[in-house]
Amino acid sequence: MKFKKPFIYAFCLLTAASPACTDDFMDLAQNPNASEFALPQTLLAPAITDVLKKNMNRAQRINNELMQDHINMGDVEGKIFRYDIRSSESTYMWNNWYIQLANFKDVYKGGAERIRITASDLAGNTYKGIGLICQVWVTSLITDMYGDAPYSEASLGKDRLFLPKFDTQRDIYVDMFQKLEEANTLLTTAPNLPAAETSADPVYGGVAANWRKLGNSMYLRLLLRLSNKTSEPMVNDKTVVEKFKEIAETRAATYPIMTANTDGARINWTGTAPYDNPFATWRPADWYAVKYTQFFINNLKEWSDPRLPIWATISNGEFEGIPGGYPMNMNVTPRSQPVTTLASDNRLGNIMTYAETQFILAEAATRGWITTSAKTYYETGITSGITQWNATVPTDYLTKEELAWDDALALEDKLEKIHLQKYYALFYTDFQQWFEYRRTGHPVLPVGQGHENGGKMPARMIYPIVLQSTNKNNLDAAIASQGPDDINTLVWWQRP
């Protein structure tokens, strides 16, 4: 008689003193002709969809407030746009990211089992590659938001490891790079998913080459995130700069990246569950609760940017924003707000876009990491950031004084140009606006009279309070290593 593992775990917990509860017993209880993991095709789509929906929810609530995209108006405490962040804000994403990280690990394991059971079914390698990229996607969000975090011992509850240690952010990054290397190798020869399983992949419909482009573009994103850590080897014996140049230039054929808007990674919100934009079910009053800031609106107005009417309503006969970081008790009149159609728009909720990839390359070129002209990447980033919204780039757009590239500018002025445009290209791409601001200080945001925390942008989110009772020793060790558990402690990649 063959028992399922959950039954065995429960039995062993109830009879811990029994000599029968040994590794040999666990081995005997396994069916060698069946997989102990859920089929990867059943796990992948729900996991991606759940992460993306929750990212969109908290992009609206946290990222967009911190980065002055918009403001949820009011004078009560806990207003994120004033840098007043309640400790409870840390729990939502932590819990959900770790739940789906476990599922993405099982997508990889399920792909491996598929190969083991049916050696000729090489689609298992496709699932393995996708699973690795999705693991890196979620892991990078976790560590970029909190810093040091459970990683090497995470998601091992079924192996009875319930108190995972916290890995350093440096070690996490090193391993993420190794996972992206493995994914690129697997997807080089892996087939597309079988026709009967394309619905398992809501992003690319099972096309392995597109996942490979996403993985390598994400590789560039994370290498650039370490722009303050360029001196030490991070990928085998290569520094961050050496590896970036290898992917972008010297071995570009080995590491294909996104080359068009159609390569961008997002879910097509069809309006039919589960592929319905998470904002589509919001009440109009909730959707209209936020108002765009002057910073967000005024730049777009000055440039006559065609995305402005796609994103914002007219107020008082024109597009108007409200002051960012305005103080409590200040009388502020609501102005432009998100348009109704944005709540069900297919173009919200990206994992990564072609425009972002181009701005990554523009910054790398500006820093001298690669030899191609930064101007080319910068202008392509601008145009693709507009056309991904099905808008037309005005004929004089790239020659406007505020937008035109000038190689004679100082480095910080060039970075400001790149990141101001990247800011709009990252609209609703999870927390990437905030992560990039924390890394570079760009684009320069106005500091309002009502900004708390000394007017300083929060450097991270604190760890969930529940960890103080559920994993205190490992939490304390992480805090002792990284620094105080508050919003001003710099994570590893932020430090010089």
Summary of the structure (lengths in Angstrom):
residues: 496
radius of gyration: 23.5
end to end distance: 59.7
largest distance: 79.0
contacts: 1598
relative contact order: 0.13
helix: 53%
strand: 6%
